[in-house]
Amino acid sequence: MLICRCAWHQRYRGYPRLSGVASWRGWNIRFTDGICESCLVRFRIEHRRFLEQKHPSPKPVVRATAPSDAVA
């Protein structure tokens, strides 16, 4: 069984919030972490200034090649 939980709940509220069963294969329990709606809203409010910044697009990588020395 694969159970989804909010990894951000531990930081904000002290316990993980279970979001539901993602997969049911046998009786072994495993967890996968994500973020719930309430923590996502809080994250967006706290990081709004960074998220709204216009980031410059990265410059393309140009590979420089050394001239080949042809032996005649």
C-alpha positions as CSV (number, residue, x, y, z in Angstrom):
1,M,0.0,0.0,0.0
2,L,1.4,3.4,-1.0
3,I,0.0,6.3,1.1
4,C,0.3,9.9,0.2
5,R,1.1,12.4,2.9
6,C,1.9,16.1,3.1
7,A,5.6,16.6,3.9
8,W,4.9,20.3,4.7
9,H,2.6,19.5,7.6
10,Q,5.5,18.4,9.7
11,R,7.1,21.8,9.3
12,Y,3.9,23.8,9.9
13,R,1.8,21.7,12.2
14,G,4.0,19.0,13.6
15,Y,2.4,16.0,12.0
16,P,2.0,14.6,8.5
17,R,-1.4,14.8,7.0
18,L,-2.4,11.7,5.1
19,S,-3.8,12.5,1.7
20,G,-5.0,9.0,0.7
21,V,-4.0,5.7,-0.8
22,A,-2.1,6.1,-4.0
23,S,-1.6,2.4,-4.7
24,W,-2.7,-0.8,-3.1
25,R,-0.3,-3.7,-3.8
26,G,-0.1,-6.1,-1.0
27,W,0.0,-5.4,2.7
28,N,3.3,-3.5,2.9
29,I,2.9,0.2,3.8
30,R,5.1,2.8,2.0
31,F,4.7,6.5,2.0
32,T,5.1,9.2,-0.7
33,D,5.4,12.9,0.1
34,G,3.7,15.8,-1.6
35,I,1.9,19.0,-0.5
36,C,-1.7,19.5,0.5
37,E,-3.9,22.4,-0.7
38,S,-3.7,24.3,2.6
39,C,0.1,24.1,2.8
40,L,0.3,25.0,-0.9
41,V,-1.7,28.2,-0.2
42,R,0.6,29.1,2.7
43,F,3.7,28.4,0.6
44,R,2.5,30.7,-2.2
45,I,1.7,33.5,0.3
46,E,5.1,33.2,2.0
47,H,7.0,33.0,-1.3
48,R,4.9,35.3,-3.5
49,R,7.6,37.9,-4.0
50,F,10.0,35.3,-5.3
51,L,7.4,33.5,-7.5
52,E,6.4,36.8,-9.1
53,Q,9.9,37.9,-10.1
54,K,10.8,37.8,-13.7
55,H,13.9,35.6,-14.0
56,P,16.1,36.1,-17.1
57,S,16.2,33.2,-19.4
58,P,19.5,31.3,-19.3
59,K,22.0,32.0,-22.0
60,P,22.5,29.3,-24.6
61,V,25.6,27.2,-24.1
62,V,28.1,27.5,-27.0
63,R,30.8,24.8,-27.2
64,A,34.1,26.1,-28.3
65,T,36.1,23.7,-30.4
66,A,39.8,23.9,-30.9
67,P,41.0,24.0,-34.5
68,S,42.2,20.6,-35.6
69,D,45.8,20.4,-36.6
70,A,45.9,18.4,-39.8
71,V,49.2,16.6,-40.4
72,A,50.0,16.6,-44.1
